[in-house]
Amino acid sequence: MITFPDPDILQYNGIHAAIAAAGYSLSEINGVWTAGGPGTPAENEAAVQAIINAYDLVAELKKLRRIEIKKERTTRYYLQYPPEIALPDQLLEDSHKDLFGNVIEVALDIWASVNNNAKTANAAWQKVLDIRAAARTALQAVNAATTKAQVLAVTVSWPA
């Protein structure tokens, strides 16, 4: 019988992907979790249990929280400076295609490089600066977290 050090582990895709990548499967019948795979039932269960025991749930939670923060940051950027054309929903949902957010980040880096005497932010740009600062603070807290509780406790103080 398979046991879980943290029952919440089953909510996340990473553990299922790790088990599948190793050539095994996990199934539940009447509340009992069992493993399928190329070996005997006992070998399959031992292999899957080892994967579960070694799985780093905190790393997965940190990754998911970073994606969530970056998605919200991009949405907030978008509200300050909507592009001339509507962005496809997938662009705002897929963290790997966060084109708009990345464009704003580049603009923010350019802004940071300008001499302080030569720049004055308008209200919208100041809001973007504040959004970036809030996101960075939260991302630093996520990266510093070492437990599930710490990752889940990270909140973002988005500007009003």
C-alpha positions, -999 to 999 in steps of 0.1 A, spaced: 0 0 0 13 34 -10 15 61 17 20 99 14 41 120 37 18 149 28 -17 140 14 -18 173 -5 9 160 -28 -17 144 -49 -32 178 -58 -2 187 -79 8 175 -113 45 172 -106 42 140 -86 21 123 -112 45 133 -139 75 120 -119 58 87 -114 48 84 -151 82 95 -163 97 66 -143 73 42 -161 49 36 -133 13 45 -126 -7 54 -94 -43 44 -89 -68 45 -60 -94 18 -54 -117 21 -24 -93 45 -7 -62 23 -12 -34 36 -34 -16 11 -55 11 13 -81 13 -2 -116 44 -8 -137 67 -33 -153 76 -52 -121 57 -73 -96 31 -55 -75 56 -53 -46 84 -39 -68 61 -14 -84 48 -2 -50 84 1 -36 95 21 -67 65 44 -66 69 49 -28 105 58 -32 95 84 -58 69 98 -35 92 99 -5 119 117 -25 96 142 -42 102 178 -34 67 193 -30 81 226 -17 100 231 -50 68 225 -70 48 248 -48 74 275 -52 73 271 -90 35 274 -91 35 304 -68 61 322 -89 40 316 -120 9 329 -102 26 361 -91 41 367 -125 7 362 -142 -10 386 -118 19 411 -123 14 409 -161 -23 414 -158 -18 445 -136 8 459 -161 -17 452 -189 -44 473 -170 -20 503 -168 -8 501 -204 -32 481 -226 -16 472 -259 -32 485 -291 -44 450 -300 -60 425 -276 -37 399 -263 -48 363 -267 -60 348 -234 -33 321 -237 -6 348 -236 -18 360 -203 -23 325 -189 9 308 -201 39 320 -181 63 309 -207 48 332 -233 46 362 -210 56 385 -238 37 416 -226 52 412 -191 86 408 -205 83 439 -226 73 459 -196 102 444 -176 126 456 -203 111 491 -202 115 491 -164 152 481 -167 157 510 -192 138 533 -168 161 522 -139 192 531 -160 181 567 -166 197 593 -144 173 601 -115 174 638 -122 161 632 -157 131 611 -149 97 618 -134 71 590 -135 35 598 -145 8 582 -124 4 551 -147 42 545 -148 45 549 -111 19 523 -107 39 500 -129 70 506 -108 50 498 -77 36 466 -92 71 455 -101 83 462 -66 54 443 -50 60 413 -73 97 413 -67 92 413 -29 68 384 -31 90 365 -55 120 369 -31 98 356 -2 88 326 -24 124 319 -33 135 321 4 107 298 16 118 264 28 85 248 39 51 243 23 36 265 50 60 293 41 53 291 4 15 291 10 18 321 34 34 344 8 11 372 -1 16 401 -25 10 436 -13 -3 449 -47 -6 487 -49 -41 500 -49 
